[in-house]
Amino acid sequence: LFYVCGSGYESEAENNNLDNLIFINRYIENNEYYSILRQMDYVVVPYKNISYSGVIIDCISLGKEILVSQEVSDAFNYPNMTLISELNSPSKQPLKNSKSLGWNSYAKSLKTLI
């Protein structure tokens, strides 16, 4: 399953046509957030740059594999980080960040890679 959580994804959620893509388009309470996070094998954090991220800190504390940009990877010394740019789609084109690609396409591409 590929989760997109938090508010602000109304148009993507309405156009979701994938069985494995779940949108939770609202504020997530802590207990639900940690319940979802504990289920994940991989967590995509498509930030281009970072000063602080509670999601990344939570992933590190839970030992999760995190897919990140080079800028985010440079800010952390964590062995379970994979660069998004190192993941290649079947056509060998690097994956772009979720905003330009769209969550539906992003989920399809990641499903073939992971």
Secondary structure, DSSP 8 states (H G I E B T S, - for coil): -EEEESSS-HHHHHT---TTEEEE-S---HHHHHHHHHH-SEEEE--SS-S--HHHHHHHHHT-EEEE-HHHHHH---TTEEEGGG-B-TTS-B---HHHH-HHHHHHHHHHH-
